[in-house]
Amino acid sequence: MNVKGFCLWAFDFPQPKDSHYIVITSDEMPDGKVLVLPISSIKPNKYHDSSCEFEIDDIKDENGRNLLSKPSYIRYNEAREISSSIILSKQIKNIYRYKCKLSEEILRKIQDGARTSE
C-alpha cells in the first residue's frame, strides 16, 4: 500500500489521549513500516522546532479547504515507525481519518526539515 504523503487526523498520536494531524513521510520499508510525523500548532512563548513550519493556508484538503487553523510545525522528536497494516486497521476503526495527500513540495519541505532538525 503506497501511503507516502498521506495526511491523517489521528486520535491517538503521539500519545493515546492526543489528537494531531500526522504525515506519512516515507515509502514502505522492507519490514512493512512507514515513518510518521505529527504536526502541532505553534504556541506563543513555548519552544518549537523551527526546522519545518507551516502557515494556515500551506496544507489544504482535496476540496481546497485549509486543514490547519493555526501556524504549525513538524514535531520531529515524536517521529514513529508504524506498520502500514496498523495504519490501515486504524483507518477502518476510524482512529485515523484520511484528510489529503500532500503535494510533493510540502512533502519535500518536511523531508528537508528532517535534515536540519536537532
N, C-alpha and C positions, 0 to 999 in steps of 0.2 A: 504494500500500500504506500503510495507516494503522498506524504503529508507535509513535506518540506514547504515552509512558507505559510502554513495554516495559522490563523489567529483564532483562539478559542476562549470562551469565557469558562473559567474553571472554578468550581465551588469548593475546591479542597487544596488549593495550591498557593503558596508553597507549604502551608500547614493545613491540617484537616479543617479548621474553622475559618480559613482565609478564602477570599474570593478575589481573583485577579484575571486580567487578560493574560494569556500565555501565548508564546510564539514557538513554533517548531522550526528550529534553525538548521537542521542537518538532514541529509538523506538517511535512510535506514541503514544502520551499521550491520555487519555480518551476524551479530547476536540478536538482531531484531529491534534494537533500541534506537531512539532518536534523542537529540538534545533539545531540551525545553527550557525556555527562559520566561520569567514573569515580567510584566510591565506594571509599574507603580506610579502613582501621581507624586509630583514633587511637592513636598510640604515646606512651607516657609520656615526658615531658621532651623531646618533639620538637614543633616548631611545626606547627600545622594551622590551616586556615581554619575559623573557628568560625561562619561565616555559615549553615551548614546541617549540623547534627549529627543523628545517629540513635542511639537505644538499640538493643539487640539485638532487642527484640521490635517495633520500628517497621515493619519490612518483612517480610511473610510471603508464602510461595508460595501457590499456589492450593489447597493441601491444609492451609493454616493453620500450616505449619512456618516457624520463623524462618529467614531467609536469612543474616542477619548473625550472626557468632559473637563479635564484639567491638563496643563503641561505635565508630561510624564517622562519616565526614564526606564531603561532596562536594568533589572537587578541581576547583574552577572553573578553576584555572590550566592544567588539562590538557584543557579543552574542545576538541572537534573537530567539524568539519562533515564528515559522511561520506555518500556516496551511499546511498540506501536499497537500491539494487540490489546494492551491495557488501555491505551488511549481510545481505541475503537469501542471497547467494552464500556468505558465511562461515557462515551457519547451515546451509546444505546441506552444507558441508565440515566441519561440527562444530567450527569455530573459535569460533563464538558459539553459546551454548546458551540458549534461552529459559527464563526462570525464573518470571516472573509479569508481570502488568500492574499497575502501581502505582495506588493509589487516587488520586482527584482531590485529596484532602487532602495526601498525600505529594508528589504532583507540584507542587502549588501551593507547598508548603514549599520545594522545590528551586528553583522559579522565583523566589520571594520572596528566597531567599538570594542568587541571582544579582544582585539589585538592590543588595544591601549588600556583597557581596564586593569586595575590592580587586582 
